[in-house]
């Protein structure tokens, strides 16, 4: 790993200050709009609601950095949750055996996405779109399209807390830190960025990009399974429709955080800010009584504006570098 330099600090300020200001501005607007928004209870609630989507967004950021995409994450979450729920309620497995089964389902899904994309050189968009349908169908098949009510057998995972912050949230923060360090401070992280920037150049330099891509899809599958365990524990049930739309939330968080859809650029910390911005936006709009369609319109507009701002910001940075 390289030592932290002055240029690293400048880049950190440039990349994260704008996100922090945007987040602070949102909090200020909603705090002035309703007297009940600015409170420790509100912020604890937001923090305890985001671990699942945050973990999935970390995986999605990795996938986007290598210039791929994974549309299956929401359905894979539903599948992993279904496996966990059925293992506990129907098969009579103990928790220590059911949890690895759920993680295995996530890893298997990630392996499928990676291997099929790489073996037949298919666009990950198409492969993961197929997995989206397959995983959702598998979730319904395993549960027979019925929600599995688990109860106290699993509530301890999401129920544990420190100073009001849930254990899943604290775990997600640790994963964010580790994932950022891997991306920015390790050889594997540099290879990921290089593959996303110019895969052919990486290949010509004597590095096989396929193991790197497969590892990213496996990491994403594992994080999705972890999110499924958290989600299942939080609701104490396994719904075959769990995770619907999570892929869009994860892509939105990564894009708001400045991750390029073309690959080669991304930040886990910025994605974390993206998740927080979306969560605060949704919570604030709900607090002021906005209807669901209004919330979706505003959230979509924020995503588009974020992409446009990021486009001009990096164009300006590129112009200064020439």
N, C-alpha and C positions, 0 to 999 in steps of 0.2 A: 504493500500500500504506500502511496505517496504522502508526503507531509502536507499539511494544510498551509496554503500560501496566501499572499495578499490578493492575488487575482481571484483565488477561490472565494475569498471573503467578499470581494466586490461583486462577483457573479451571484453569490448567495443573496446579497442585499438586493441586487437588480431583479432576480427571479422571484423572491419571496415578499419583498416590501409591497409591491403592487397588490398581491393577493391579500396580504394582511390588511391593507388600507380598504380594499373592496369589502372584505368581511366586516371590518369595523364600521364602515359606512352603512351596510345593511342592518347591523345591530342597532346603530344609532337611529336609523329611519323607523324601524319597527318599535324601538323603545319609546320614541316620541309619538308614535301612532296609537299605542295602547299601553296603559299603565301596568299591565300584568306581564309584559314580555320580558323586561329586564329584571331577571331574578335568578338566584342560584338554582331554583327548582327547574326553570326553563332550560338552563344550560346543562344541568345534569340529565334532564330528559333527552335533550338532543344528543348528548354524548353517548347515552346508553342505547340509543336507537340506531346508531350508525355503524357498529362494528361489522355487521354482515356485508353491507355495501362497501365499506372501506376495504375489507379484505379482498373482495372481488375486484375493486378498482385498482388495488395494488397489482394483482395478476394481469388485469387488462392493460395497465400501463406498460408492463414488461412486454406483453404481446404486441402492443402498438409500436414500441421502441424497435422491435425487430421487423417492422413493416408488415405485420400480420394483423389479424383480427379474430376475435372469438365471440361469435353470436350465441353460443350455447350455454354460457355461464348460468343464466337464470334457470334454464331447464335442468342443467346438471345439479344445481342446488336442490331443485325439487326431487330429483332422483335420489340424491344422497340422503335427503331428509326422509324420503319414503323407505329407503333401505334401513335406516336407523329406526324409524318408527315401527316397521313391521318386525324387525329383528327383536325389538323389545316387547311388543304386544302380542304378536302371533307366533313367533318362533321360540319365545321364552328365553332368549339369550340374555346373559348378564350385560351390564353396561360396558364393562371392560372388553367384551368381545364384540358388542354392537358398534362401538365407536370406530375400531379399525375397519369394520365392514363398510361403514359410511366413507371413511377416508379412502379405502380401496376403490370404491365406486368412482370417487372423484379422480383418483390417479388413473384409473382405467379409461375414463372419458378423455382426460388430457392426453394419454398415450395414443388413443384412437385418433384424436384430432391431429396430433403431431405426426404420427406414423403414416396415416393416409395422405396427408398433405405432402409429406416429403417423398414417400415412395412413388407416388404417381404424379408428383409435381402439380398438384391441384391447388387452386386458390383457397386459402383458409376460409374465405368468406363462404364458399360453397360447402366445404366439408363441415364447418361448424354450424351452418344453416341446417344441414342434414342431421347433425348431432342434436340440434335444438329440438327437432321433431322426435328423434329416436329416444332421447332422454325423457322428454315429457311423456311420450307413450309408455316408456318403461316405468315411470313413476305411477302412472294410472294403472298399469298392469300389475305392479307389485302390490299396490294398495286396493286394487279392485275399485278404483275411483272413489274411495271413501277415506275421509280424514281419520287418521289413527290418533286417538287420544291417549297420551302416555302418562301424564300426571307427574307425581312426585319423583318418579324414577330418574328424571333428567333435569328437574328444575334447579338443582344445585349449581349447574354450570353457569347459567346466566344470572342466578340469584345472588351469588357471592359478590360482595362489593367492598371497596375501600374508600372511606370518606364520601360515600354516596355514588362513587363511580364504579360501574360494574367490572367484574373480572374480564369479560370479553373485550370491553373498551380498552383496558390497560394492556391486555394481550395484543390487541390490534395496534396500539401505539408502539409497542416493542417491535412488532413485525414491520411497521412503517420505517422505523429507525434502521433496522437490519437491512431491509430491502433497499433503502436509499444508499446505505454504505456499500452494499453489494454492487449496485448500479454505478455509483460514482467513484468508488475507491478500490475496486478489484479488477483483475484481468478478465474475469467472466463478464463483468459489467461493460468493460471497454469493448469486448468482442460483440456483445449485444448491440451496442451503439454502432459499431462498425458494420455489422451485418445489416442493420436497418438503413444505414447510410448508403452503402454500396456492397451488396452481397458478392457480386462478381469480383470486385477488387480483393475481398477477403479470401475468396476461393483461389485467386491467382497468387496470393501471397503464401499459399500452402496451408491455410487453415480451413478445415471442413466445417461449413456453417450448419450442417444438419444436426449434429449433437447439441449445438447451442440452441437451435430452434426447438428441438424435442424437449430439452430441459426446461425451456420457458413454458411450453404447453403443460408439462408435468407439474411445474410449480403452480401454474394457474389452477389446474385441476385439484391440487392439494388445498390451495387457499379457498376454493369454492366449497370443497367438502368441509373445511373448518367453519366456513360461514354457515353452512347448512346445519352443523351441530349447534352453533350458537343460536340460529333462528329457531330450530326445533326446541331447544331448551327454553328459549324466551317465551314461546307460545305453548310449551308443554304438549305439543301435538305435531303430527306430520301431515301436512296438506299436500296432495299431489300437484296442486297448482302453485305451491310455494315458489318464490323467486321470479314470478312473471314480471317482465319488464326490467329486471335487474341489469341485464346486459346494456340497456339504454342508459340507465343511471350511471353505470360504471364508465361507459364511453364518454358520457357528458362530463363526469367529474374529471376524467383524464384530460379531455379537451379544454375545459375551463382552466385546468392547471397548466396548460401550455404544451401538453404532449402532442407531437405531430402525428397526424393520421397517415403521413407518408413515411414514417419511420425515422430512426436516427436521433430523435430528440425526445426527452421526457424526464420527469422528476417525480419521485414518489411523494416527497414533501409537498410539492405543488398540487399533486392529485389529492392529498389529504385536505389541503385548503379548498380544493374544488368540491370535495364531499361536504365539508363544513358549510360552504357557501350555499349549496343546494339544500342542505338540511335546514339552515337558518332561514333561507328563502321560503321553503315550504312551511316551516313552523310559524314564521312571521305572517305569511299570508293567511294561514289558518286562524291565527290570533286576531287578525283584523276582519275576519269573517268572509274572506274571498271564497268564491265557489270553485269547485274542482276544475272546471274548464278554464277559469281565469288563471288559476295557479299553473296549469299546463301551458297556457299561452305565454305567460310571463317567464316561466322557466325556459321554454324553448327560445324565446327572444334573447334571454341572457346567454344561452349557449352560442347562438349565432353571433352576438356582439363580441363574446369572448374570442371566438375564432377570428373575427375580423381584426380585433385589437392585436391579437397575437401575430397575425399575418404582417401587420404594419410594424409592429415592434421588432420582429426578426428581420424584416426588410431594412429597417433603419440600422439595426446592428450590423447587418451584412454590408451596408453601404459605408459604415464607419470603418469596417475592417479592410475595405479595398483601398 
